[in-house]
Amino acid sequence: MLVLASASPRRRELLTQAGYRFEVHPAHIPEDPLPDENPIAYVTRLAREKAEAVFRDLKDTSPKPEKNLVVLGADTTVALDNTILGKPEDAADAARMLRLLSGRTHRVITGVAVATEKGTEVAAEATAVRFLTLSDAEIAAYVAGGEPMDKAGAYAIQGHAARWIPRIEGCYFNVMGLPLALVSSLLDACNAHH
């Protein structure tokens, strides 16, 4: 049985699009970076913590233990140089992040973890995303529309921000929050064939 340890509707859509059948059990863990933690270490740690927390919960609460329980955890962040840009705290924070990203190339990094009886496998995917230069008016209008608020780096590539992204290098689905080819190879390695 495959379980997605995430409340993200985008991750749910992507996993469904890729043909997986799964249940959703969101993980509730603190998501603050550790001091001086680099972006790849940060997202892989959170992905692991999410997958393992849900794996334990389901093991502990299930009346009859599921033999082939597979829990998929994921965490996505935006990294500019080595600075982690998480979800904005408020509109001003969202505008600040978008000003930082304007006219530059940043990385979107997703950590993915698959927890099974045998242990946890962890991997990360990084995609480079180029932004056009944004005017203050464009930033203000985008923030006012509300789209940035629950997104790492304060934008959604599949939303209105698409008009500012002339080029990416790497996996598009990773920028949406779940690198499907990477997930698929990790799940295949656990023999979690659907």
N, C-alpha and C positions, 0 to 999 in steps of 0.2 A: 504494500500500500504506500503510495507516494503522498506526502504531506508538504504543503508550502507554508513555511513559517513566516508569513508576511501578510499584512493587511492591504498591501498595495494593489489597487484595482488594475494598474498597468502590468504588474508582474503576473497577475491572474490571467489577464487577457493574452499575454505573450505565451504563457505556458499552455493555455488552451489552443492558441493558434498553432503551436508546434505539435499538437496532437496528443498531449498528455492528459490522462485522467487523474485527478488528485483531489484531496480535501485541503481546506484552509484552516490553519490554527496559528493566528498571529503570535509572535513572541513579544513579551514585554520586558525589555532589558534597558538599562541606562545606555545612552548612545554618545556620551561625551568622549572626545579624544583624550588619550593620556598625554601628559606633558611631552612635547617633542616627538610625538608619534607621527611617523610619516603616513601619507595617505593610503599606501598599499597595505601596510601593517594594520592600519585602522580599520579598513573595510573588511579585510580577511578575518580580523579578530571579531568584529561584530557579526559577520556571517556565521562564524563558528559558534559564537555564544548563542545566537538565535536558534540555529539548528539543534544544538545540544540541549538547550533549555526545553524546546518543544519535544524533542525525542524523550527526555527524562519525564516530562509531564505526561506524555501519552503512555509511556511504559508504566508509570506509577498509577495512573487512573483507569487504565483499561482493564475490564473484568477478565477477559482472556487475552494474554499477550499476543500481539500481532507478530508473527515470525519474521515477515519480510518488511518491517517498518523502515521506510526511507524518508528522512526529513531534509528538505531543501531550504537553506537559509541564504539570504542575499542582502547586501548593503551597498548602496551606491553613493559616491561622493564626487564632488567637483574639486579638482586640484589646479591651482594657478601657481606656477613654480612649485614650491612644496607646501603651499598653504592650503589647508582644507577649507572649502566653502560648503557648509552644511545647509540645512533648511533655514531660511531667513526668520528672524525673530518677529519682525514687523515690516511694514511697508518701507520705512527708511532703510532698514537693513537690506531689504531686497534691492532697492535702488542703488545702494552702495556696492553690492555684489555685481550688479549689471554694469555699473561704471568701471569696475575692475576688469570685467570680461571684454568690454567694448574694444574692438580693434585688435584683439589678441587671440592667440590660440591657447586653449586650456586642455586639460585631460579630464575625461570622465572615467572613473575607476569603479568597477563593481567587484566586490569580493563575493565568492560563491562557496558554500560549504554543503556537503552531503553527509549527514550523520546516519549510520546504520549500526547494527549489533557489533560489527567488526571495528568500529571507530569512525573517525571523521576525515574526509578528504576535503582539502581546501585549495582554491585556485583564485586567480584574479585576472580580469580583462581590462585593458586600458584603450580608450579611443581618443584621438586628438580631434578637437572641435574648434573650427575657426569662426570667430564672430566679426561681422562688419562693425564699423564705427557707429555707435548709437548716439543720437542727440538726446539731450535732457528731456525734450518733449516726448520722444518715443519711449524712453524709459518710464516717464511718469504715466503715460497712457497704459503701458503694459502692466505696471504695478497696480494701477487703479482697477484694471480688469480682474485682478485677483489671481490670475494664473500662477504667478511665481510662488505663492505662499507655502505650499507644502512640498516644494521641489528643491533638491540639492542644487546649489548654485543659482537658485531663483529663476529657473526657466524650464520649459518643457519643449524638447525638440519636435514633438508631435503636435505642438500647439502653435500659437501665434509667433513664437520666437523662430519658427522655421524660416521666416523671411529674412532673418539676419545671419543665417548659417550657410555660406556658399560652399563649404567643403568640410567633410570629416575624413579622417583616416582610421579605419578599423571597423568594428562591429557597430552597426546602427542600433541594434536591439539593446546593446550594452548601454547606450546613451539613454534609452527609455527605461533602463533599470534591470534588465535580465539578459545577459549574453547567451542566446539560445544554443549556439553551437558548442560553447564551452560547457553549458549545463548538460547538454545531451551527451557529450563525451564523458563527463563525470558520472552521470547516471548509468551510462552503458558500462562503465568500469565497475560499478557496483552491481551489475547484472539486474538493474531495476528496469527490465524491459516492460514497456506498457503494451 
